[in-house]
Amino acid sequence: MRLVVARCSVDYAGRLTAHLPLATRLLMVKADGSVLVHSDGGSYKPLNWMSPPCTLLTTPAEGPAAEAGATQTWRVASTKSDDVLVVSVHEVLSDTSVDLGVDPGLVKDGVEAHLQRLLAEQIEHLGSGYALVRREHPTPIGPVDILCRDAVGGSVAVEIKRRGDIDGVEQLTRYLELMNRDPHLAPVAGVFAAQEIKPQARVLATDRGIRCVVLDYEAMRGVDDPTTRLF
């Protein structure tokens, strides 16, 4: 990972246009190719970013950017669309690179880990004919919770959350992008499974072709039998 603190302005063009005027910001370049622009606020959310796959080209500033005082131009271009992120760097205050190595992935809390085990044991909750391949299937950015096959033998990646929100859908989307590059797995479908799925997450998942499944944790662990309910 490369972390650059610099005075810079940022312009984005693609599905929309956006401009960040000159200010001191953190530029984060990750090993997966993503580039994120952060300020000293806004919690974990970047002000702007480019997701992989993309290319980063750094050149000396020219033309209007140089006349405005920029010394470098970072041009980050998506390889799947016409989206472009242009960072005009005026002054570099810090430039550090650190090899973080392979991340072991998120350590699940008790309920989430238990849900993963239960669903692996009761994979039929995803549909008739589904078969488990493995839990914690590795990808370059961390393990996807479950890899399984559907009734016709297609690969299916399952991400499990206790409460499903937009971040979980984005996480599964990144896994699917990488897994679909593997000819031994592709095409890989996605299933977003959770005890509760927020409406915004469901809309985003549906838009991206990801199926949502609501899990009844109590019934799966044998505490509550849904066949005995009056309502």
Secondary structure, DSSP 8 states (H G I E B T S, - for coil): -EEEEEEEEEEEESSSEEEEEEEEEEEEE-TTS-EEEE-S-STT--SEEE-SSEEEEEEE--HHHHHTT--EEEEEEESSSS-EEEEEEEEEEEEEE------------HHHHHHHHHHHHTGGGG-TT-EEEEEEE--TT--EEEEEE-TTS-EEEEEEEEEE-HHHHHHHHHHHHHHTT-TTT-SEEEEEEEEEE-HHHHHHHHHTT-EEEE--HHHHTTS--GGG---
